[in-house]
Amino acid sequence: ANLYERGTAVASLGPYRVYEASEVVNDPYSGRPIPQFQHRLLAGVSDSGETSFAIVRTGAYIGYGFGGFVMRRSEGVVLPRTGQAGYSGDYAAIQDFNGASGLRYVTGDAFVAIDFEDFNDGDAVQGRIDNRQIFDTDGNNITAAVLGQMNAQFRPDPGNPQMTELPVLTFRVGPGVIDANGEIRGFIDSFLVDYSGSSPTAITYETGNYYAIVSGSNAEEIVGIIVVESEYPNLSGVTVRETGGFIGYR
C-alpha cells in the first residue's frame, strides 16, 4: 500500500484487484510535483489464501519497459497418483506493447485439467483461456474495436466470415511439463483462419508460455501465469504482450 493505491477507474478485474502507482511525487526540498511513469499492478489471492499471484506492467515506454510477475503457494502439494483433476476459475491480464506506449486490461475464463496417469514420463496437462474481453484503462470494453481491427487484417472482404470473439488460448499438450513438486511450465498458443490471401489459411495468432503451481493436500487449487505475444492488427512494427494470471479450483 505504500507503493500502489487501489485503482480508481478500474479497481477490479473479476475477483482480482487492480492497483495504480502514484501519478505525481513531490520533490521533498522544493515541493515541485514530478510526473511519474504509468505502472499498474494486478493481484489475485485464492479463496483459501493458499495461492496468489501478482503482475506489474508499465505503459510508459515505447518498448515493453520494466515489470514482471510472481506466483506462490503458502503450503505444499500432494499430487494424486491416479485419476484426473479439472480446475476452473477467472483470468485477468494486462497488455503492454513493444513499439507503442499504453496499457489495456483483459478478462476471461480459465480451465486446466491434469491427467495423473499420462504421459508415461510425467502427467499430462491441458488448458484453455476463453471468453476474453479487452478494456482500456478507463474501464471501457473495447473488444468490438479490437475485433474490428482483426477482421480488417484477416477477413478484409465483407463476404468473409467475421470474427465475433477473440481466439482461445490453448495449452500445447505433451510430456514433461509438470514435475513432482506440482510445478508446471509449457507452451500456449491461439489460432485463427486468415482469409487475406488467395485461400483461407490456419495461422498461429498468439504464442508464448504458461506457468502454474498446484497446491493443497488434495491438489485442490492451481495458480498460473500466462505470457503471450502477437502482432498488433493493422499496425506494422507493434507487438502486443499479454501477461495474465488465473486461480482455478477443483
Summary of the structure (lengths in Angstrom):
residues: 250
radius of gyration: 19.7
end to end distance: 31.7
largest distance: 66.9
contacts: 798
relative contact order: 0.19
helix: 5%
strand: 53%
